[in-house]
Amino acid sequence: MDTAPKESIFKHDSTFTLIKKMIIYKTMSSNLFINHSLNAMNLAYSLIGMKITNKLIESTAGSIFTGGVSIDDLI
């Protein structure tokens, strides 16, 4: 059995990033968000446009749940 301490996946995150992740995880697990997020996204597309909406998503939850939006981001 391996008794060596395991390295935390959050080791290199700042306090701000950890708080941001906690808020996003809590928000995304709420029924209100789950039930209405697609409608809200479609409304944002029509009101402020696709580019701004996608940038907003990328700068919040997108940066936590994805590696990036392009191959250059992933590399």
N, C-alpha and C positions, 0 to 999 in steps of 0.2 A: 504494500500500500504506500502510495506517495504522500509523504508528510511535508513536502516543501510548500512554503506559502505561495499562493497563486497571486499573480499580478492583477490588479484591478483594471477593468476596461475603462474606468473613468479617471485613471491616474493622471492623465495629462490635460484634463478639462479644468477650466477656470471655474470659480464659484458662479460667475454670471452664466456660463454655459450649462452648468449643472442645474441651476434654477430654471433656465430656459427649457431644458429637456424635461424637467419635472412638470412644468406647466403644460407643455405640449402633450406629454404622455397622459396627464390627467384630463386635459381637454378632449383629446381624441378617444378617450375611453368613455366619455359621457354620451348618454342616449341622445341628448339634444344635438350634439355635434354629429353623431352618426346619422341621425334622421334628416338633418337639414344641410349638411355640408355641400352636397351636390347642387342643391337649389341655390345656396349662397354663392358658390363658385360660378354658376351660370349667370346669376344676377351681376356679379362683379365683372364678368366678361362683357356683359352688355353695357354696364355703366362706365367702367374705367378702361376697358379694352383687355385683349388677351395678353399682350406683352407685359403690362403693368401687373396684372393679376398673377401671371406665372412667375414674375420676378418676386412678388410678395410671398407666394407660396414657397419658392425656392429659398428665400432668405429666412423663412421661419421653419416650418416642418420639413421642407424638402432637404435642407442641409443636414437634418438629423437622420432621416430615413433612407436617403439615397447617397450614392457615392459621387454624384454629379449629373449634369444634364448632357454632357458631351463626352466623347472619348478622351479629349484633352483633360477634362476634369478628373476622369477616372485614373489617368496615368499620373 
